Amino acid sequence: MKLGDKYIPMEKFNKLKEEFSKNPEKFWAEQAKCLDWDKTWDKVLEWNYPYARWFVNGKLNACYNCLDRHIKGNKRNKAAIIWGDENENRRILTYYELYREVNKFSNVLQNLGVECGDRVAIYLPMIPEAIVAMLSCARIGAIHTVVFSGFSSDALAERINDAGAKILITADVLYRRGKKISLKNIVDKALLNCPTINHVVYVHRDKENDIKLVEGRDYLWEELMKGAKKYVKPVSVDSNHPLFILYTSGTTGKPRGSCIQLGVIWFM
């Protein structure tokens, strides 16, 4: 019985709990076999308090495990994303359709100069492009940080600067509770104090109005996707390579970023 199975009856759960209690490292090594690894780890856990390294020297790619291996089987044409918004817009993306979008946007990021280890800020509403952006970063070994689209320009700038992001992915507007909020205005204000940002990619949602793009800095998602390659090879990274940076809300002080490693996220 694996944690990835669809249902875990209570008696099976108790058995798994017992196995974990007896030998945690053996337990997690068994669960890690559910993933596709480019190189198997040498050691399950290296613990030097307060630092922990999981699946030492193992290599894999998060995007490959989320998409590539699924399109080889019966999930290829099954829904990976079912999305809708308050304006009654609807989209369904199969695993294969998502795979194609992610490959193309991975190439877009590469063309904008993003390399393995670079940071990318994602300031998007809850739309499919947000998932595409995150998976694309993972595919090329870039580290993404998601910033809540309801945050102010100051909050956005603070997180961009702390992460040292090179690219910002955002949208022109946010629709929320019947209101249309300009993210473009917030972004322009934030970027006055963000020297690390080289380029901004906009998802154009308000088709009735053009976006006033800053020449040499701002680009439209759909235009960049037109000339993108259809396949980008997943970058094999160390299991302790950072996958993303997640910040606290900042309500009680300066936002604190937690760097989440690839080898840990699968079992959170």
CORTA-V450330 format. One record per residue. N is the residue number from 1. SS is DSSP state (a for helix, b for strand, c for the rest). PSI is psi in degrees with one decimal (NA if undefined). NEAR is the number of other ideal C-beta (glycine too) atoms within 10 Angstrom. Layout:
N/SS/PSI/NEAR ; N/SS/PSI/NEAR
//
This chain:
1/c/126.4/12 ; 2/c/156.3/10 ; 3/c/-20.0/14 ; 4/c/-8.4/11 ; 5/c/153.9/10 ; 6/c/-44.6/4 ; 7/c/140.8/6 ; 8/c/100.1/15 ; 9/c/157.0/10 ; 10/a/-38.7/7 ; 11/a/-34.7/8 ; 12/a/-37.7/12 ; 13/a/-43.7/12 ; 14/a/-34.7/11 ; 15/a/-42.5/13 ; 16/a/-40.3/17 ; 17/a/-39.6/11 ; 18/a/-42.5/10 ; 19/a/-40.7/14 ; 20/a/-44.1/15 ; 21/a/-36.6/9 ; 22/a/-42.9/9 ; 23/c/84.9/11 ; 24/a/-42.3/12 ; 25/a/-41.7/13 ; 26/a/-39.2/11 ; 27/a/-49.4/19 ; 28/a/-30.0/18 ; 29/a/-38.3/16 ; 30/a/-41.6/16 ; 31/a/-33.0/15 ; 32/a/-19.1/20 ; 33/c/-11.8/11 ; 34/c/-17.5/13 ; 35/c/162.2/19 ; 36/c/120.5/11 ; 37/c/139.8/17 ; 38/c/-31.5/13 ; 39/b/128.3/13 ; 40/c/147.3/13 ; 41/c/155.8/21 ; 42/c/-29.3/10 ; 43/b/135.0/13 ; 44/b/-47.5/19 ; 45/b/130.6/15 ; 46/b/111.0/15 ; 47/b/107.0/10 ; 48/b/93.1/7 ; 49/c/130.8/5 ; 50/c/19.5/5 ; 51/b/138.4/7 ; 52/b/137.0/13 ; 53/b/122.4/19 ; 54/b/142.6/22 ; 55/b/57.5/28 ; 56/b/129.3/15 ; 57/c/7.4/14 ; 58/c/151.2/22 ; 59/b/138.9/17 ; 60/b/178.9/24 ; 61/c/128.7/24 ; 62/a/-42.8/22 ; 63/a/-40.8/22 ; 64/a/-43.2/21 ; 65/a/-27.2/18 ; 66/a/-30.5/19 ; 67/a/-61.4/24 ; 68/a/-46.0/17 ; 69/a/-23.1/13 ; 70/a/-28.5/19 ; 71/a/-7.2/17 ; 72/c/-9.8/9 ; 73/c/-154.2/9 ; 74/c/-1.6/8 ; 75/c/-6.3/15 ; 76/c/-46.5/14 ; 77/c/17.0/10 ; 78/c/157.1/11 ; 79/b/126.3/13 ; 80/b/-35.3/20 ; 81/b/127.0/16 ; 82/b/113.4/10 ; 83/b/147.0/15 ; 84/b/154.9/10 ; 85/c/-179.3/14 ; 86/c/-12.9/10 ; 87/c/11.6/10 ; 88/c/24.0/6 ; 89/c/141.7/11 ; 90/b/141.1/9 ; 91/b/140.7/12 ; 92/b/126.3/12 ; 93/b/124.5/19 ; 94/b/170.3/17 ; 95/a/-40.3/23 ; 96/a/-40.3/16 ; 97/a/-40.7/18 ; 98/a/-41.6/21 ; 99/a/-43.9/22 ; 100/a/-43.1/17 ; 101/a/-41.3/22 ; 102/a/-42.3/26 ; 103/a/-44.2/24 ; 104/a/-42.9/20 ; 105/a/-26.8/25 ; 106/a/-41.6/28 ; 107/a/-35.4/21 ; 108/a/-46.9/26 ; 109/a/-42.2/26 ; 110/a/-42.1/17 ; 111/a/-23.5/14 ; 112/c/3.3/17 ; 113/c/10.9/11 ; 114/c/129.9/23 ; 115/c/170.7/12 ; 116/c/129.1/12 ; 117/c/-16.0/13 ; 118/c/155.1/20 ; 119/b/139.6/21 ; 120/b/127.2/25 ; 121/b/135.7/29 ; 122/b/112.6/22 ; 123/b/75.5/25 ; 124/c/150.7/26 ; 125/c/178.6/20 ; 126/c/79.2/10 ; 127/c/160.6/20 ; 128/a/-31.5/19 ; 129/a/-26.6/21 ; 130/a/-43.0/20 ; 131/a/-43.2/20 ; 132/a/-44.2/26 ; 133/a/-44.8/30 ; 134/a/-45.8/23 ; 135/a/-34.5/22 ; 136/a/-41.7/27 ; 137/a/-46.7/28 ; 138/a/-34.9/28 ; 139/a/-37.0/27 ; 140/a/7.4/24 ; 141/c/10.5/23 ; 142/c/158.7/27 ; 143/b/120.1/21 ; 144/b/153.8/25 ; 145/b/122.7/23 ; 146/b/127.4/19 ; 147/c/125.4/23 ; 148/c/128.8/13 ; 149/c/-4.6/20 ; 150/c/-2.2/12 ; 151/c/155.7/19 ; 152/c/173.9/11 ; 153/a/-38.7/18 ; 154/a/-42.9/13 ; 155/a/-38.8/18 ; 156/a/-47.8/25 ; 157/a/-40.7/22 ; 158/a/-41.4/20 ; 159/a/-38.0/24 ; 160/a/-45.7/26 ; 161/a/-39.5/16 ; 162/a/-39.2/16 ; 163/a/-23.1/21 ; 164/c/39.1/16 ; 165/c/140.1/27 ; 166/c/-30.4/20 ; 167/b/142.9/26 ; 168/b/129.9/26 ; 169/b/123.1/28 ; 170/b/-167.6/26 ; 171/b/164.9/25 ; 172/c/-37.2/22 ; 173/b/161.2/20 ; 174/b/128.2/20 ; 175/b/122.8/17 ; 176/b/122.4/13 ; 177/c/43.7/6 ; 178/c/-1.8/7 ; 179/b/150.7/9 ; 180/b/114.4/13 ; 181/b/131.4/15 ; 182/b/107.7/15 ; 183/a/-27.5/23 ; 184/a/-43.3/20 ; 185/a/-40.0/13 ; 186/a/-43.8/22 ; 187/a/-47.1/24 ; 188/a/-39.7/15 ; 189/a/-42.6/14 ; 190/a/-41.1/27 ; 191/a/-8.0/19 ; 192/a/-21.6/9 ; 193/a/29.6/13 ; 194/c/83.0/20 ; 195/c/-17.0/10 ; 196/c/-18.2/14 ; 197/c/122.7/19 ; 198/c/-37.4/15 ; 199/b/153.0/19 ; 200/b/132.2/22 ; 201/b/125.1/25 ; 202/b/130.9/24 ; 203/b/119.1/22 ; 204/c/105.5/15 ; 205/c/-37.9/20 ; 206/c/86.4/14 ; 207/c/-13.8/7 ; 208/c/-12.9/4 ; 209/c/139.1/13 ; 210/c/157.4/10 ; 211/c/129.8/17 ; 212/c/94.6/10 ; 213/c/143.3/14 ; 214/c/118.2/13 ; 215/c/133.1/5 ; 216/c/-12.8/8 ; 217/c/-44.7/12 ; 218/b/140.0/19 ; 219/b/154.9/18 ; 220/b/132.7/16 ; 221/a/-53.3/18 ; 222/a/-31.4/11 ; 223/a/-40.7/12 ; 224/a/-34.0/19 ; 225/a/-24.8/15 ; 226/a/-39.9/9 ; 227/c/11.5/10 ; 228/c/149.9/17 ; 229/c/152.9/12 ; 230/c/-12.4/8 ; 231/c/134.2/10 ; 232/c/125.4/20 ; 233/c/131.3/11 ; 234/c/136.8/21 ; 235/c/122.4/20 ; 236/c/120.2/15 ; 237/b/161.2/22 ; 238/b/147.0/19 ; 239/c/-18.3/22 ; 240/c/13.4/17 ; 241/c/136.5/20 ; 242/b/133.5/18 ; 243/b/-45.6/22 ; 244/b/165.4/24 ; 245/b/126.0/20 ; 246/b/125.9/14 ; 247/b/149.2/20 ; 248/c/167.2/12 ; 249/c/-27.9/11 ; 250/c/9.6/14 ; 251/c/-23.5/6 ; 252/c/10.3/8 ; 253/c/-164.1/8 ; 254/c/132.4/9 ; 255/c/137.5/17 ; 256/c/128.9/12 ; 257/b/131.8/14 ; 258/b/123.4/9 ; 259/b/111.7/12 ; 260/b/122.0/15 ; 261/b/151.6/17 ; 262/a/-43.8/24 ; 263/a/-12.7/26 ; 264/a/-36.7/15 ; 265/a/-30.4/12 ; 266/c/-25.1/20 ; 267/c/13.8/13 ; 268/c/NA/5
//
